[in-house]
Every structure is written in structure tokens, then in C-alpha cells.
């Protein structure tokens, strides 16, 4: 099957011209230049080949698409992910799918809980985005958080309001020791307060309390 990639000029010549050796030689000489033009036509296909664009080209497209959060120093993979999510956001703005695309363009995994899924139920038209920092493979900087807020704001419905929770697991071993020396004494007063995060004591992880020593 002939297409632009393999067709030759002499294939298009009528019989009366293709019989002329000079014309056939001329057509053969022109073919390489026509093939080069065929290759260059692919450069005009921008939106159909977003995954093939360079980092600099993605920067220019970000301006065109009015991406709400962008950093030219991002890795190319992050730029592409955010740009593709922006296209999805503009198509489905105001939906849960758009919010998921916005968050997923920067961080994976994440969990979204809408107000009616909370116990007890939250305020109507609210949602919470929970990001487990131990699982995303990196820490979130202040700039990362600001970019995430901007992308979510662009994707969500105007009537909806969201919050973002950053969750991290802590493992801690508690050791209590005392030292004695002649002629000195220490008075310990215990003030019991609860800790909201699980603390690992030995090999068992349970909610714990601590003693403040003063």
C-alpha cells in the first residue's frame, strides 16, 4: 500500500512521461527532497504527539493552555503529566474525575473523600484529599503544595471546597532512664497527654501516651 512515506514521484507519472529516461531520472533526483518534506510535515502535528515533544516545547504549550501551575525546572515527565491533566481538566472541569487528574499529575497515590463519605458527614460540597507522604516517593515542598492547590482549584467545581491532608507514619522507640549520684535527688512529676500518632514500642505499634518530665 502506497502512502506519503514510501511513494515515489515517478509512481505518479503518466505512462507517456514515465517512458522518458530523462524524466524518470529527474523524478528520482527530486524524490529525496520530497521525502524530507514528508518527514517535516510531522512537526506540524503538535497535539497528536504531545508525548514526543521536548521539555522546551512543553513550556510553550503550557503558556498556550494557561496552565495554572508550572515550573520550567520540572522534569519533562512531570511537565507532560501536568499538561495532559490540564487538557483533561478543561474537558471535565467541575467533576471528580477532573480533580483526580489534577492531583494525579503531581502525586501518586492519593485518596479523595467527599463530604457524604465522611463519618460523621461533613459540610455539603466539601472534600478532602489525603496524600500519604511515605508512599509518594518524595517530600512535598511549600512550592509543591502551592502548585497542587492551584491545580485543584482549577479543576474543582466553584461551589465545592476542599482540604488537603498530608499523612506520614512515625515509628519511635521510647526509653525512660534515670541516673543517681550521692547528695543529689530528682523529683519527677508526671503529666499524661495523648499522642495522636502511633508510636512503635519494641515491635508492637499501638497508640501510646507519654510522660512529660519537669
C-alpha positions as a Markdown table, in Angstrom:
| # | Residue | x | y | z |
|---|---|---|---|---|
| 1 | Unk | 0.0 | 0.0 | 0.0 |
| 2 | Unk | 1.4 | 3.4 | -1.0 |
| 3 | Unk | 1.5 | 6.3 | 1.4 |
| 4 | Unk | 3.4 | 9.5 | 1.8 |
| 5 | Unk | 6.3 | 7.7 | 3.4 |
| 6 | Unk | 7.0 | 5.3 | 0.6 |
| 7 | Unk | 5.5 | 6.7 | -2.6 |
| 8 | Unk | 7.9 | 8.0 | -5.3 |
| 9 | Unk | 7.3 | 10.8 | -7.8 |
| 10 | Unk | 7.8 | 8.5 | -10.7 |
| 11 | Unk | 4.9 | 6.4 | -9.4 |
| 12 | Unk | 2.7 | 9.3 | -10.2 |
| 13 | Unk | 4.0 | 9.9 | -13.7 |
| 14 | Unk | 1.6 | 9.1 | -16.5 |
| 15 | Unk | 2.8 | 6.3 | -19.0 |
| 16 | Unk | 3.8 | 8.7 | -21.7 |
| 17 | Unk | 6.2 | 10.5 | -19.3 |
| 18 | Unk | 7.5 | 7.6 | -17.3 |
| 19 | Unk | 8.8 | 6.1 | -20.6 |
| 20 | Unk | 11.2 | 9.0 | -21.0 |
| 21 | Unk | 14.5 | 8.2 | -19.3 |
| 22 | Unk | 15.3 | 11.9 | -18.6 |
| 23 | Unk | 12.1 | 12.5 | -16.9 |
| 24 | Unk | 12.5 | 9.3 | -14.8 |
| 25 | Unk | 16.0 | 10.5 | -13.8 |
| 26 | Unk | 14.6 | 13.9 | -12.9 |
| 27 | Unk | 11.9 | 12.4 | -10.8 |
| 28 | Unk | 14.4 | 10.2 | -9.0 |
| 29 | Unk | 16.6 | 13.2 | -8.2 |
| 30 | Unk | 13.6 | 15.1 | -6.7 |
| 31 | Unk | 12.4 | 12.2 | -4.6 |
| 32 | Unk | 14.8 | 12.7 | -1.6 |
| 33 | Unk | 13.7 | 16.3 | -1.2 |
| 34 | Unk | 10.1 | 15.3 | -1.3 |
| 35 | Unk | 10.8 | 12.6 | 1.3 |
| 36 | Unk | 12.4 | 15.2 | 3.6 |
| 37 | Unk | 9.3 | 17.4 | 3.3 |
| 38 | Unk | 7.2 | 14.5 | 4.2 |
| 39 | Unk | 9.2 | 13.9 | 7.4 |
| 40 | Unk | 9.0 | 17.6 | 8.3 |
| 41 | Unk | 5.2 | 17.6 | 8.0 |
| 42 | Unk | 5.1 | 15.5 | 11.2 |
| 43 | Unk | 6.4 | 18.5 | 13.1 |
| 44 | Unk | 3.1 | 20.3 | 12.4 |
| 45 | Unk | 1.2 | 17.6 | 14.4 |
| 46 | Unk | 1.6 | 19.1 | 17.8 |
| 47 | Unk | -1.4 | 17.9 | 19.8 |
| 48 | Unk | -1.4 | 14.4 | 18.3 |
| 49 | Unk | 2.2 | 13.8 | 19.5 |
| 50 | Unk | 2.4 | 15.6 | 22.9 |
| 51 | Unk | 4.3 | 12.6 | 24.3 |
| 52 | Unk | 7.1 | 13.2 | 21.7 |
| 53 | Unk | 7.6 | 16.9 | 22.4 |
| 54 | Unk | 10.7 | 18.3 | 24.1 |
| 55 | Unk | 10.7 | 19.9 | 27.5 |
| 56 | Unk | 11.1 | 23.4 | 25.9 |
| 57 | Unk | 8.1 | 22.7 | 23.6 |
| 58 | Unk | 6.0 | 21.7 | 26.6 |
| 59 | Unk | 6.9 | 25.0 | 28.2 |
| 60 | Unk | 5.4 | 26.9 | 25.3 |
| 61 | Unk | 2.3 | 24.8 | 25.3 |
| 62 | Unk | 1.8 | 25.4 | 29.0 |
| 63 | Unk | 1.6 | 29.1 | 28.2 |
| 64 | Unk | -0.9 | 28.4 | 25.4 |
| 65 | Unk | -3.1 | 26.2 | 27.6 |
| 66 | Unk | -2.9 | 28.7 | 30.5 |
| 67 | Unk | -1.7 | 26.0 | 33.0 |
| 68 | Unk | -2.4 | 27.3 | 36.5 |
| 69 | Unk | 0.8 | 25.7 | 38.0 |
| 70 | Unk | 4.0 | 25.3 | 36.0 |
| 71 | Unk | 7.8 | 25.3 | 36.6 |
| 72 | Unk | 10.2 | 25.2 | 33.7 |
| 73 | Unk | 12.7 | 23.4 | 36.0 |
| 74 | Unk | 10.3 | 20.4 | 36.4 |
| 75 | Unk | 11.5 | 17.1 | 34.8 |
| 76 | Unk | 10.0 | 16.6 | 31.4 |
| 77 | Unk | 7.8 | 13.7 | 32.7 |
| 78 | Unk | 6.2 | 16.0 | 35.3 |
| 79 | Unk | 5.6 | 18.7 | 32.7 |
| 80 | Unk | 3.9 | 16.2 | 30.4 |
| 81 | Unk | 1.8 | 14.8 | 33.2 |
| 82 | Unk | 0.6 | 18.2 | 34.3 |
| 83 | Unk | -0.1 | 19.3 | 30.7 |
| 84 | Unk | -2.2 | 16.2 | 29.9 |
| 85 | Unk | -4.1 | 16.6 | 33.2 |
| 86 | Unk | -4.8 | 20.2 | 32.2 |
| 87 | Unk | -6.3 | 19.1 | 28.9 |
| 88 | Unk | -8.5 | 16.6 | 30.8 |
| 89 | Unk | -9.4 | 19.3 | 33.4 |
| 90 | Unk | -10.6 | 21.7 | 30.7 |
| 91 | Unk | -12.7 | 19.0 | 29.2 |
| 92 | Unk | -14.3 | 17.8 | 32.5 |
| 93 | Unk | -13.9 | 20.9 | 34.8 |
| 94 | Unk | -16.0 | 20.7 | 37.9 |
| 95 | Unk | -16.1 | 16.9 | 38.1 |
| 96 | Unk | -14.4 | 14.4 | 40.5 |
| 97 | Unk | -12.5 | 13.0 | 37.5 |
| 98 | Unk | -11.0 | 16.4 | 36.8 |
| 99 | Unk | -9.8 | 16.8 | 40.4 |
| 100 | Unk | -8.3 | 13.3 | 40.3 |
| 101 | Unk | -6.5 | 14.1 | 37.1 |
| 102 | Unk | -5.1 | 17.3 | 38.6 |
| 103 | Unk | -3.8 | 15.6 | 41.8 |
| 104 | Unk | -2.5 | 12.5 | 40.0 |
| 105 | Unk | -0.5 | 14.6 | 37.6 |
| 106 | Unk | 1.8 | 15.5 | 40.5 |
| 107 | Unk | 1.4 | 12.9 | 43.2 |
| 108 | Unk | 0.5 | 9.2 | 43.4 |
| 109 | Unk | -1.0 | 7.6 | 45.3 |
| 110 | Unk | -3.7 | 9.8 | 46.9 |
| 111 | Unk | -7.2 | 9.4 | 48.3 |
| 112 | Unk | -10.2 | 11.7 | 47.9 |
| 113 | Unk | -13.1 | 11.6 | 50.4 |
| 114 | Unk | -16.2 | 13.6 | 49.6 |
| 115 | Unk | -18.4 | 15.0 | 52.4 |
| 116 | Unk | -21.1 | 12.3 | 52.1 |
| 117 | Unk | -18.4 | 9.6 | 52.6 |
| 118 | Unk | -17.1 | 11.0 | 55.9 |
| 119 | Unk | -18.2 | 9.8 | 59.3 |
| 120 | Unk | -19.9 | 11.9 | 60.5 |
| 121 | Unk | -20.9 | 13.6 | 57.3 |
| 122 | Unk | -19.0 | 16.8 | 56.6 |
| 123 | Unk | -20.3 | 20.1 | 55.2 |
| 124 | Unk | -22.1 | 19.6 | 51.9 |
| 125 | Unk | -19.9 | 20.2 | 48.8 |
| 126 | Unk | -16.7 | 19.7 | 50.6 |
| 127 | Unk | -14.0 | 17.1 | 50.1 |
| 128 | Unk | -10.6 | 16.1 | 51.5 |
| 129 | Unk | -7.5 | 15.0 | 49.6 |
| 130 | Unk | -5.2 | 12.8 | 51.6 |
| 131 | Unk | -1.6 | 12.2 | 50.4 |
| 132 | Unk | 0.5 | 9.6 | 52.2 |
| 133 | Unk | 3.9 | 11.1 | 52.1 |
| 134 | Unk | 5.6 | 7.8 | 52.8 |
| 135 | Unk | 4.2 | 6.4 | 49.6 |
| 136 | Unk | 4.7 | 9.2 | 47.0 |
| 137 | Unk | 8.5 | 8.8 | 47.0 |
| 138 | Unk | 9.4 | 12.3 | 47.9 |
| 139 | Unk | 8.7 | 15.1 | 50.3 |
| 140 | Unk | 6.3 | 17.9 | 49.4 |
| 141 | Unk | 7.9 | 21.4 | 49.5 |
| 142 | Unk | 6.0 | 24.6 | 50.0 |
| 143 | Unk | 6.1 | 25.2 | 46.3 |
| 144 | Unk | 4.7 | 21.7 | 45.6 |
| 145 | Unk | 1.8 | 22.4 | 47.9 |
| 146 | Unk | 1.0 | 25.8 | 46.3 |
| 147 | Unk | 1.1 | 24.2 | 42.8 |
| 148 | Unk | -1.2 | 21.4 | 44.0 |
| 149 | Unk | -3.7 | 23.9 | 45.4 |
| 150 | Unk | -3.7 | 25.8 | 42.1 |
| 151 | Unk | -4.3 | 22.7 | 40.0 |
| 152 | Unk | -7.1 | 21.5 | 42.3 |
| 153 | Unk | -8.7 | 25.0 | 42.4 |
| 154 | Unk | -8.7 | 25.0 | 38.6 |
| 155 | Unk | -10.3 | 21.5 | 38.4 |
| 156 | Unk | -12.9 | 21.6 | 41.1 |
| 157 | Unk | -16.5 | 22.9 | 40.9 |
| 158 | Unk | -16.8 | 26.5 | 42.0 |
| 159 | Unk | -19.3 | 25.6 | 44.7 |
| 160 | Unk | -17.0 | 22.9 | 46.2 |
| 161 | Unk | -14.4 | 23.5 | 48.8 |
| 162 | Unk | -11.5 | 21.1 | 49.5 |
| 163 | Unk | -8.8 | 20.5 | 52.1 |
| 164 | Unk | -5.6 | 18.6 | 51.7 |
| 165 | Unk | -4.2 | 16.3 | 54.4 |
| 166 | Unk | -0.6 | 15.2 | 54.4 |
| 167 | Unk | -0.1 | 11.9 | 56.2 |
| 168 | Unk | 3.1 | 10.5 | 57.5 |
| 169 | Unk | 3.8 | 7.4 | 59.6 |
| 170 | Unk | 6.1 | 7.8 | 62.6 |
| 171 | Unk | 8.0 | 5.0 | 64.3 |
| 172 | Unk | 9.6 | 5.8 | 67.6 |
| 173 | Unk | 11.1 | 3.9 | 70.5 |
| 174 | Unk | 10.6 | 5.4 | 73.9 |
| 175 | Unk | 13.3 | 4.9 | 76.5 |
| 176 | Unk | 13.0 | 6.2 | 80.1 |
| 177 | Unk | 16.1 | 6.1 | 82.2 |
| 178 | Unk | 17.3 | 7.6 | 85.5 |
| 179 | Unk | 20.7 | 8.4 | 87.0 |
| 180 | Unk | 21.7 | 8.7 | 90.7 |
| 181 | Unk | 24.6 | 10.3 | 92.4 |
| 182 | Unk | 25.4 | 10.9 | 96.1 |
| 183 | Unk | 24.0 | 14.1 | 97.6 |
| 184 | Unk | 21.6 | 14.9 | 94.7 |
| 185 | Unk | 18.0 | 14.0 | 94.1 |
| 186 | Unk | 15.5 | 14.5 | 91.3 |
| 187 | Unk | 11.7 | 14.9 | 91.6 |
| 188 | Unk | 9.6 | 13.7 | 88.7 |
| 189 | Unk | 6.1 | 14.9 | 88.2 |
| 190 | Unk | 4.0 | 13.1 | 85.5 |
| 191 | Unk | 1.7 | 15.0 | 83.2 |
| 192 | Unk | -0.1 | 12.5 | 81.0 |
| 193 | Unk | -1.1 | 13.6 | 77.5 |
| 194 | Unk | -2.2 | 11.6 | 74.5 |
| 195 | Unk | -0.2 | 11.4 | 71.3 |
| 196 | Unk | -2.2 | 11.4 | 68.0 |
| 197 | Unk | 0.2 | 9.3 | 66.1 |
| 198 | Unk | 1.1 | 5.6 | 66.6 |
| 199 | Unk | 4.4 | 5.1 | 68.4 |
| 200 | Unk | 6.3 | 1.8 | 68.0 |
| 201 | Unk | 7.4 | 0.3 | 71.3 |
| 202 | Unk | 9.6 | -2.7 | 70.6 |
| 203 | Unk | 8.0 | -4.5 | 67.7 |
| 204 | Unk | 4.3 | -3.6 | 68.5 |
| 205 | Unk | 2.8 | -0.4 | 67.1 |
| 206 | Unk | 0.0 | 0.9 | 69.3 |
| 207 | Unk | -1.4 | 4.4 | 70.2 |
| 208 | Unk | 0.6 | 5.5 | 73.2 |
| 209 | Unk | 0.9 | 8.2 | 75.8 |
| 210 | Unk | 4.0 | 9.9 | 77.1 |
| 211 | Unk | 5.1 | 11.3 | 80.4 |
| 212 | Unk | 6.4 | 14.9 | 80.5 |
| 213 | Unk | 9.3 | 15.2 | 82.9 |
| 214 | Unk | 9.8 | 18.6 | 84.5 |
